[in-house]
Amino acid sequence: MSVPSVHVAKERLKTLLIADRMQCTPEIAEKLSSDIFHTISKYLEINPDEFHIQITHTDIHIKITGENY
């Protein structure tokens, strides 16, 4: 992973954490979830049906299922 990609990923994660702590709306949480999926899919070949993210007040859980994982 290149340095610019790492920086972008860190900033996106910060945004996600801040929004979660602010108890963001479901629409915002869905947009963040989509953004995380697209970021991860740049580096891994994943199917949207096999990508699951759960955002809570204290945690972010990402689960990728399928034959390759």
C-alpha positions, 0 to 999 in steps of 0.5 A: 500500500502506498503512502497516499493510500494509507493517508486516505484510508486513515482519514476515512477511518477517522471520519467513520469513528467521529460519525459513530461517536456523534451517533450519525443517521442510518443514511450517513452510516450507509454512506460510510459503509459504502466508502469503506467497501470501495476502499477495501475493494481497491486492494482485495477482490471482494463481492458486495454480498460477502462484505458485512460491516456493523457499526456500533457506538464503540466498535466497527466490525468488518466481516468478509465471507466467501471461498477466498477468505 
